[in-house]
Amino acid sequence: MGDKAAESGVAAMAACYQGFDPSAYLQYNYTPPRADFQRKDSIVPWKLACLHRAFTEGDVGGELLVDVGSGPTLYQVLSGCEVFDKVLLTDFLEVNRQELRRWLQDGGGSSLDWTPYLQHVCQLEGRRPSEWKEKAAKLRRAVKDVLPVDIHHPLPIAQDALPPSGADCLVSCFCLESASPDLATFTRALGHIGKLLRHGGHLLLIGALGESYYFGGPGVKIPVVPLNEAQVCSSLKESGYTLIRLEVYTLPQDMRVGVDDVTGVFFAKARKD
């Protein structure tokens, strides 16, 4: 694909997001059955378990964790804030950045109650669920800023936001494949975000498998690059990462609730070469 065609595809994707509704998106994806903490086969507990394990294996550490394309969600840094003193949240859309700031400012204006998530991660960490308030306070202290990001720009975040050596760890969930018009652009975006990461730093990547669209709000149908496991592995290698582990979750039939056509989810733990 030529440069102009690639730019046109990226611009078309950006246009799709102008109607994105954070509150609706959270309702679609982060309430039961997809966020049922009593079910072992529910997708959200699976994601939280993958992240908890990755952050507690002992090889991921340092000063700075950057979440690339946070959307309106916080679950992806609940385990990371125990390892990193500094966390940066980022998103392309101002409406999502506002949603995150509302929770961080603790003004009660958040579109989703994150308490069950905080309680569940406390349990994963061997603590009582009743300690969730302490965990929420720790996360609020750790998050230093909520910044704009553009994964299609060679340097996705303002250069002065990071130390010269880069971040120690990146986490990115459902961002790259849902903001790219095709596989080549997805792979380029992996390379772009890699420039934010120090050599030897880790990438924790969660994404959709077999998904061609999702709804970002009522009537807001957003195209997605339908990925398979082999493509994820190939794109990571091409973009300068060494894959440490790939895990796959297959959606039970009752998790397919009509807001997308996703068939599975992958979790990849990788290291920048």
C-alpha positions in Angstrom: 0.0 0.0 0.0 1.3 3.4 -0.9 1.9 6.2 1.5 -1.2 8.2 0.4 -3.5 5.2 0.5 -2.1 4.4 4.0 -2.7 7.9 5.2 -6.2 7.8 3.7 -7.0 4.6 5.6 -5.7 6.1 8.9 -7.8 9.2 8.3 -10.9 7.1 7.7 -10.3 5.3 10.9 -10.0 8.5 12.8 -13.3 9.7 11.3 -15.0 6.5 12.6 -14.1 7.4 16.2 -15.7 10.8 16.2 -19.0 9.3 17.4 -17.3 7.1 20.1 -19.3 7.0 23.3 -17.2 6.0 26.4 -20.2 5.3 28.6 -21.9 3.0 26.0 -18.6 1.2 25.2 -18.0 0.5 28.9 -21.6 -0.8 29.3 -21.1 -3.1 26.3 -17.8 -4.7 27.3 -17.2 -4.1 31.1 -20.4 -5.3 32.7 -21.7 -8.9 33.0 -21.5 -11.4 31.3 -18.1 -10.2 30.0 -17.2 -8.8 33.5 -18.7 -11.5 35.7 -16.2 -12.1 38.5 -18.1 -15.2 39.7 -17.4 -17.0 36.5 -14.0 -18.5 35.7 -14.7 -18.4 31.9 -15.6 -14.6 31.9 -13.4 -12.6 29.7 -12.5 -9.7 32.0 -11.2 -12.0 34.9 -9.1 -13.8 32.3 -7.5 -10.5 31.2 -6.9 -9.4 34.7 -5.3 -12.8 35.5 -3.0 -12.5 32.5 -1.8 -9.0 33.5 -1.4 -9.9 37.2 0.8 -12.9 36.2 2.9 -10.8 33.8 3.5 -8.1 36.4 4.4 -10.5 39.2 6.8 -12.9 37.4 9.8 -10.8 38.4 11.2 -9.8 35.0 9.0 -6.7 34.5 10.0 -3.6 36.4 11.5 -0.2 36.5 10.2 3.3 37.0 7.7 4.1 34.2 4.7 2.2 32.8 2.9 3.7 29.8 -0.5 2.5 28.8 -0.9 3.0 25.0 -4.5 3.7 24.0 -6.2 3.4 27.4 -9.7 4.1 26.0 -12.0 4.8 28.9 -10.7 1.9 30.9 -8.4 1.4 34.0 -8.3 -2.4 34.4 -5.1 -2.7 32.4 -3.0 -0.9 35.0 -4.5 -2.2 38.2 -1.6 -4.7 38.7 1.0 -2.5 37.1 0.6 0.3 39.7 2.0 -2.2 42.3 5.2 -2.5 40.3 5.7 1.0 38.9 5.7 4.3 40.8 4.9 6.2 37.7 2.1 5.4 35.2 1.0 7.4 32.2 -2.4 6.8 30.6 -2.9 7.8 27.0 -5.7 8.0 24.4 -6.4 9.5 21.0 -9.8 10.8 22.0 -10.4 13.7 24.4 -13.7 12.1 25.5 -11.8 9.1 26.8 -9.1 11.2 28.4 -11.9 13.1 30.2 -13.5 9.8 31.4 -10.2 8.7 32.9 -9.6 12.1 34.6 -13.1 12.0 36.2 -12.2 8.8 38.0 -8.7 10.0 38.9 -10.1 13.2 40.4 -12.5 11.0 42.5 -15.4 13.3 41.9 -17.9 10.5 41.4 -18.5 11.2 37.7 -17.1 8.0 36.3 -19.3 6.1 33.9 -18.4 2.7 35.4 -18.0 1.6 39.0 -14.5 0.1 39.0 -14.9 -1.2 42.6 -15.4 -4.9 41.6 -12.3 -4.7 39.4 -10.2 -3.3 42.3 -11.6 -5.9 44.6 -10.9 -8.8 42.2 -7.3 -7.7 41.7 -6.8 -7.3 45.4 -7.8 -11.0 45.7 -5.4 -12.0 42.9 -2.6 -10.2 44.9 -3.5 -12.2 48.0 -5.2 -9.3 49.8 -8.7 -8.9 51.2 -11.2 -7.4 48.7 -12.0 -4.8 51.4 -8.6 -3.3 50.7 -9.8 -1.9 47.4 -9.9 1.7 48.6 -6.2 1.6 49.4 -5.5 0.1 45.9 -7.6 2.9 44.3 -5.6 5.5 46.2 -2.3 3.9 45.1 -3.4 3.9 41.5 -4.4 7.6 41.7 -1.0 8.4 43.2 0.8 6.4 40.5 -0.9 8.0 37.5 1.1 11.1 36.7 -0.8 12.2 33.6 -3.4 11.4 30.9 -1.9 12.3 27.5 -2.9 12.3 23.9 -1.4 9.5 21.7 -1.3 8.8 18.0 -0.1 5.3 17.3 0.3 6.1 13.6 2.8 8.9 14.2 6.5 7.7 14.3 6.7 9.1 17.9 3.2 8.5 19.3 3.6 10.6 22.5 5.2 14.0 23.0 8.9 13.5 23.3 9.3 15.4 26.6 6.7 13.2 28.3 9.2 10.3 28.6 12.8 9.9 29.9 15.4 9.8 27.1 15.9 6.0 27.5 12.1 5.4 27.2 9.5 3.7 29.3 10.3 0.5 31.1 7.1 -1.2 30.2 4.2 -0.6 27.8 0.7 -2.1 28.1 -1.8 -1.8 25.3 -5.2 -3.4 25.1 -7.5 -3.5 22.1 -5.9 -0.4 20.6 -3.7 -1.2 17.6 -6.0 -3.5 15.7 -9.0 -1.3 16.3 -7.3 1.9 15.1 -5.6 0.4 12.0 -7.2 0.0 8.6 -5.1 -3.1 7.7 -2.5 -5.6 8.9 0.5 -3.5 7.5 -0.6 -0.5 9.5 -1.1 -2.5 12.6 2.5 -3.8 12.3 3.8 -0.3 11.7 2.0 0.9 14.8 3.7 -1.8 16.8 7.0 -0.4 15.6 5.9 3.1 16.5 5.0 2.4 20.0 8.2 0.4 20.4 10.1 3.7 20.1 8.6 4.6 23.4 10.1 1.6 25.1 13.7 1.2 26.3 15.8 -1.7 25.0 15.1 -4.7 27.1 11.7 -3.3 28.2 8.5 -5.2 28.1 5.3 -5.0 26.0 2.1 -6.5 27.4 -0.4 -6.6 24.5 -4.0 -7.7 24.6 -6.1 -7.7 21.5 -9.0 -9.2 19.6 -8.8 -12.3 17.4 -11.1 -12.7 14.4 -12.8 -9.4 14.9 -13.9 -7.3 11.9 -15.9 -4.6 13.7 -17.2 -3.4 17.1 -19.6 -0.8 18.3 -18.2 2.2 19.9 -21.6 3.6 20.7 -25.2 3.2 19.5 -24.9 3.0 15.7 -21.2 3.6 15.8 -19.7 0.6 13.9 -15.9 0.7 13.9 -13.9 -1.6 11.6 -11.1 -3.8 13.1 -8.2 -5.7 11.6 -9.2 -9.4 11.9 -6.1 -11.0 13.4 -5.0 -14.6 14.0 -2.3 -15.9 16.3 0.3 -16.3 13.5 -0.2 -12.7 12.4 0.3 -11.4 15.9 3.5 -13.4 16.3 4.8 -12.3 12.9 4.0 -8.6 13.5 5.7 -8.6 16.9 8.9 -10.2 15.4 8.9 -7.8 12.4 8.6 -4.8 14.8 11.6 -5.7 16.9 10.1 -7.7 19.8 11.0 -11.1 21.2 7.8 -13.0 22.1 8.0 -14.5 25.6 4.4 -15.9 25.9 1.2 -15.9 23.9 -2.1 -16.9 25.6 -5.5 -17.3 23.9 -9.0 -17.0 25.2 -11.9 -18.3 23.2 -15.2 -16.5 23.8 -18.1 -18.7 25.1 -21.2 -18.3 23.1 -23.0 -16.2 25.7 -20.1 -13.7 25.7 -20.9 -12.9 22.1 -23.4 -10.3 23.0 -23.9 -8.5 19.6 -21.6 -5.5 20.1 -18.8 -7.0 18.0 -17.9 -10.2 16.1 -14.8 -11.1 18.1 -14.1 -14.9 18.5 -11.2 -14.7 20.8 -8.6 -12.6 22.7 -4.9 -12.9 22.8 -2.4 -11.9 25.5 1.2 -11.4 24.5 4.2 -10.8 26.7 7.2 -9.6 24.7 10.5 -7.9 25.1 12.0 -5.2 23.0 15.2 -6.5 21.3 
